[in-house]
Amino acid sequence: MSGLEPRLVSRKSFEPQNAIKPNDTDFFEKLSDQDKDLIPKFLQEILNINEDKVTTLKTDIQKQNGMLRIFVHPLYLHGENVTKRRKDSAKIVEKGFERHINSKSRIPLIVLEETPKTDALRQKKLLAIPTQKDNPSLDAVLSKSIMHNFSFYPRYVEQITKERDEVLKLLDTMIYPGVNERKAFVSSDEYIDYKMADALKDVTRKLLFTGLSVKRIIIGGMYLDNDGKHIDGCVAPVIRCAKELGIQVVLSRYHMDLDGRDVNGKFLV
C-alpha cells in the first residue's frame, strides 16, 4: 500500500484494558492568556521550525480532521547489539516507519527520537522532537527560555524544591559509599533541571496536542508494554496524555514491546 486511506483508520481505536478516561479535556481552557500566547513559540522551539511552518502544520492537521501521526523511538534499536527477536521486530518497526515517511498520506507526521538521531531525521525534512539520551522516557526536550515564562512553571519549581529538601534530610540520616556525591547532586541546579524535565513532560505533550488542535493520533514505535492492567514504555505516556485530553488513539501495527513481541507489519496503519 502506498498511502493511508481513511477507511484504514476507521477500525476500533486502541483501548488498553486499563483504558484511560479523559480527565483533562479542559487543559487549554485552564491556561492563562499569557500561556496560550506562548504556545506557538513553544512549538517553534521543540519542533525547530519557524512561525509560518507552525501555522501550516496546524492547518494541515485541521484539513485531516485533527489527525496526527506520531512515532516514538522508531530507530531506538538501530545498530544495537540485542537479541535476534528484538532486532527482527525492530526492523519491522523501522520498515513501517519508512513506509509512513514515503507514503502519500497528507496526515502530518511527528517523530520523537533520541537526540543523536534527531538531526538526521530533520535533514530528511521530518518534524522531529529530540528526547533525552540518558532518559528516553522524557518525550520532549523542554525549552527553558520558553518554559520559564509559563505561569505554571514557578509552582513546579516550588514543589520540587520542597521535595529536594526532604530528600536532603533523608540523605543526612544515611551512611553509604557515595552519599556525599549524591548530596552534592541533589543540592545542584542540575538536579532541579532534571526533576523539572520529568515533572513537565506531560505538560509538554499536552501543549503539543492542544497547540496543534489534535483530535486523533495514529501512534507507533518502541516500546509499548501492556500486561492487561497497565501500559508502560516510551509510547505509553504519549497515549495517556492523548486519552486524558479526550483525543482518540489509533495504534499503529508498527510498534513493539520490550521483548520484541506484539509487532505486525502487515498493514500501514
N, C-alpha and C positions, 0 to 999 in steps of 0.2 A: 504494500500500500504506500502511496506517495504522499498522502496528506491526511489530516484529521477531518473526518466527515462528522457533521452534527449528530448523526444517529449513533456514532460510536460512544459519545459521552452521555447518552440518554439512559444508559443502563444504571442499575442501582448504585448509588453513591457509596463510598467507603464508610462503613459504620463499625468501628471496633466494638467488641462485645461490651466494653465499658464506655459506651457512646457518651461523648462529652456534650452536655446540654448547653445551649447558648446562655451565657450569663453576663456578657459584657457587650451586648448589642448596641448600647448607647455610649460606647467608648468615645466616639468622636464628639458627641454632644457634650460630654463631660469635660472636654478640653477647653481651656480658656481661649479667647480670641487670639491672644498672643501666640499660644501654642499652635493653633490652626494656621496662622500666618507663617510659622516656621517650617511647617511640614514640607512645602515644595523645596526649600533649601536643603532640608534634611535628606530628601530623596535624591537631590543632585549629588550630594556628597557620598552617600552609601552606594549609589549606582554609577558614580563617576561620569555623569552626563550633565549637559547644560540645561537651563530652564526650558528652552524650546523643546528639547527632547523629552523632558519630563511631561510636558503638556501633550506632546504627540503620543507618548506611551499611554497616558491616561485616556486619551481619545481612542486609541486602538483597542484598549480593553473595553471601553464603553461600546464600541462597534461590535464587539464579540459578546455582547450581553453580560459584561462584567467578568468574563472568563480570563484566567491567567494560568500558564503552565509554569511549574516550579520543579527543578531538580536539585536535590540536596546531596552534595558529595558524590556525584556520579563518577568521578575519577579518583575516589579516595584510595582504592587499592591498586591504582595504575602503577605497574612496575614493582609492586611489593612482593616480598617472599612469603606467601601464605599457602594454606592447604589447597590442594587441587580443586576441591569442591568450591571453596570461596573464590578462587581465581577464575574458574569457569563461570560461576554465577556473576562475578564482577564484569566479565567480558560481555555477558548478555546485557547487563545494565548499561555498560559503555556503548554497546551497539544500539540499544534502544535510545540512548541519549543522542547519539549521532543521527539516528533516524528522525528524531524530533527536530534537530537542528536543520536537517536537509529537507524536511517535509515542506509542502506548500501551504501548510496551515498559516493562517493570519492571526492565530491566537498568540499574543506575546509570551516570550519565554524568559524566565529569570533563573539564574544558576547561583546556588550558594556553594562555594567551594573553598578549600584551604588556600590561604594567602599565596603560597608559592605558585599555585596553578592558575590563579585569577588573571594574571597579566596575559597569559597565553590565550585564555578564553576571551578576554577583551580585545586582543589583537584580531580575533575572528569576528569582531563586531557583535559579540554577545553581551547581554546585560548580566554582569556577574558581581555578586556581593562577596567580598572576602570574609572568611571565617578564621578564627584563631587557630594557628598551627598547634599550640600547646593545649588547646581545649576545644576540640571540634564541636562540642555541644553548643557553643556560642554561635548562633546562626547569623550574626551580623557584627561587623566592626562598628563600634559606637564612635561617632564623631564628637569629640569633646567640645570643639568650638561651637557646635550647634546644640548638643545635648545640655551643655551648661546653661543654656538660655531658656530651656523649657521650665515652666512653672513648677513641675513636679520634681525636678532634679534636687533642689535643696532638701526636700523631705527624705529622699532616698539617702543622701549623704548623712543626714542627722541620724537616721535609723542604723545605718551601717557603722557609724562612729560609736553609737551606743553598744552595738554588738561587739565591736572591736575591744572596747573597754572591758566587757565581760570576758572575752577570750584572754586578754592580758591578765586579768585577775586569776583566771584558771591556770594559766601558764606559770604564774608566780608560785603556785602550790605544787608544781611538778618538778621532778628531777630526772632527767634522762639525757643521753648524749645528743647534742644539737639543740637543746631547748633555748639556749641563748640566741642562736641563729634564727630560730622560729620567732622569738620575741622581737628580734630586730626587723624581720619581715612584716610581722603583724603591725608593728609601730610605724611602718613606712607608708609613704603616699602610694607606692606601688600596690600595696595591699588594698587600699581604698579603691584604686582604679580597677583592680581585678574583681573585687566584690561588686563594684558598681556595674561593671560589664555583665556580670552574672545576673544581678538584680534587674537590670533594664532590658534583658534580652527579649522578654515577652512584649514589653512596650515597643521595642524596635520593630518587631514583626507586625504588631498591630498598627503602628504608624505607617508601615509599608502598605498594608492591605487597605486601610482606610484612606490614606493619601491617594491611592490609585483607584479607589472606588471598586474594589474587587468584590464580586458576588459568588464566584465559584472558582475553585482551583483544581487542576489536574496535577498530581504530585507523584514523584518517583525518586529513586536514589538509594543511598545507604546511610544508615540501617533503619529498618522498621521491624521491631520485635513485638509480637502480640501473643501473650500467653493465655488469652481468653479473659483475663481480668484487667490487665494493664498493657498499654502500648509504651514502647521505650525505643531508644535510639535517636539518632540525629534528625530523622524525619518526623518523629512523634511530636516534638514541641511545635513545629510549624502547623501540624494537623490540629493540635489542641487550640492554638491561638485562632486558627480559622474557624473552628467549631464554636469557640466562645463568642466570636463576633457574629455568629449566625451564617457564616459562609459555607456553602456546600462544598464537600470534598469528594473528588473522584480519584481513586487510587490507580495510578499507572501500573501496567503489567511489569514495568521495568523498575522493580525495587527488590531488595533482598534483606534478609535478616542477618544477624551476626554470624551464623553458621553457614551462610551461603545457600540456605533453603528458601522456599517461598518466592521463587523467581520464575517468570514465564515470559518468553519473548515472542509469543505467537501474535500478539496484537500491538498496534502502535500506541494505543492509549496507555 
